[in-house]
Amino acid sequence: MVGARLRYPPGALVILTGLPGAGKTTLLRRLYDLHGTESLPVTSGTVVVIDSSQSRRHWDGRITWAPYPVRRAVVFVTHLTRIRQALTQGHSVVAHNRGCGPYVLRGFAWLARRHGADFHLLLLDAPPGEALAGQRARGRVVAPRTFARHQRRWDSLLARVKGGDPAPAAGAYIVNRAEAGLLEAIVFDPAPGVDPSPRRSYKG
């Protein structure tokens, strides 16, 4: 996978997901030269890069009066609104999203369809131990019960994709942390003669 590029149709929505601490934000920072202090989406050419941490930073210190579930909901709605706005403007979108529950993915699929965009998943697969180590390294550890819920949903999604079913996405691609480190770029301009169909997107 040295020098690998993932290729998607122009205007597609690619959701990067995985266990908390798997390295999703780290991957986006490397590919798009992010600094980790952004509070707004970053445009790189025709691609808009949207990390959920950008929405969290946008609201830091602004709604401290609200209970945590309310603050979390506000951040998530902001994140979704930014994705919708980018798709409305015709951009290709790479977005980080921690949650991978069926209802969340169906929501992204609906959003993509509404804007005439292809919906793809990029799955960063890290063992639970490595993901927990990643959480500790970033100084933000998910509660055990919450992490267990993420892991159940992740294991279910991963099993389906490995079995050839990426629904509700058009395609899904799995990379482990070592392979993610070798990824060179995410490209939204299919090369002549290259079939960008979802069938090329699976990795067991």
Long-range contacts (C-beta under 8 A, 24 or more apart in sequence): 1-175, 1-179, 1-182, 1-183, 2-182, 3-182, 3-184, 4-179, 4-182, 4-183, 4-184, 5-183, 5-184, 5-185, 5-186, 5-187, 6-122, 6-173, 6-183, 6-185, 6-186, 6-187, 7-187, 7-188, 7-189, 7-190, 7-191, 7-194, 7-196, 8-92, 8-118, 8-120, 8-186, 8-187, 8-188, 8-190, 8-196, 9-118, 9-188, 9-190, 9-196, 10-46, 10-92, 10-188, 10-189, 10-190, 11-87, 11-90, 11-91, 11-92, 11-116, 11-117, 11-118, 11-188, 12-92, 12-93, 12-112, 12-117, 12-118, 12-119, 12-120, 12-188, 13-83, 13-87, 13-92, 13-93, 13-95, 13-108, 13-111, 13-112, 13-117, 13-118, 13-119, 13-120, 14-92, 14-93, 14-94, 14-95, 14-120, 14-121, 14-122, 14-186, 15-95, 15-96, 15-97, 15-105, 15-108, 15-119, 15-120, 15-121, 15-122, 15-169, 16-94, 16-95, 16-96, 16-97, 16-122, 16-124, 17-96, 17-97, 17-98, 17-99, 17-100, 17-121, 17-122, 17-123, 17-124, 17-157, 18-100, 18-123, 18-124, 18-125, 18-126, 18-131, 18-154, 19-126, 19-128, 19-131, 19-147, 19-150, 19-151, 19-154, 20-98, 20-131, 20-134, 20-135, 20-142, 20-147, 20-150, 21-126, 21-130, 21-131, 21-132, 21-133, 21-134, 21-135, 21-136, 21-137, 21-138, 21-142, 22-124, 22-125, 22-126, 22-130, 22-131, 22-134, 22-177, 23-124, 23-126, 23-134, 23-177, 23-180, 24-96, 24-98, 24-124, 25-51, 25-53, 25-96, 27-124, 27-180, 27-183, 28-94, 28-96, 31-183, 31-185, 31-186, 32-94, 41-82, 41-86, 43-91, 46-91, 46-92, 46-188, 47-91, 47-92, 47-93, 47-94, 47-186, 47-188, 48-86, 48-91, 48-92, 48-93, 48-94, 49-94, 49-95, 50-79, 50-82, 50-83, 50-86, 50-93, 50-94, 50-95, 50-96, 51-95, 51-96, 52-76, 52-79, 52-95, 52-96, 52-97, 52-98, 53-96, 54-79, 54-82, 55-79, 55-82, 80-107, 80-111, 83-108, 83-111, 84-111, 84-115, 87-111, 87-112, 87-115, 87-117, 88-115, 92-188, 93-117, 94-122, 94-186, 98-150, 99-150, 99-153, 100-150, 100-153, 100-154, 100-157, 101-153, 102-153, 105-157, 105-168, 105-169, 106-168, 108-168, 108-169, 109-168, 109-169, 118-170, 119-168, 119-169, 119-170, 120-169, 120-170, 120-171, 120-172, 120-173, 120-198, 120-201, 121-161, 121-166, 121-169, 121-171, 121-172, 121-173, 122-172, 122-173, 122-175, 122-186, 123-157, 123-158, 123-161, 123-172, 123-173, 123-174, 123-175, 124-175, 124-176, 124-177, 124-180, 125-158, 125-174, 125-175, 125-176, 125-177, 126-176, 126-177, 130-177, 161-202, 162-204, 164-202, 166-198, 166-201, 166-202, 169-198, 170-198, 170-201, 171-197, 171-198, 171-199, 171-200, 171-201, 171-202, 172-198, 172-201, 172-202, 173-201, 173-202, 173-203, 174-202, 174-203, 174-204, 175-203
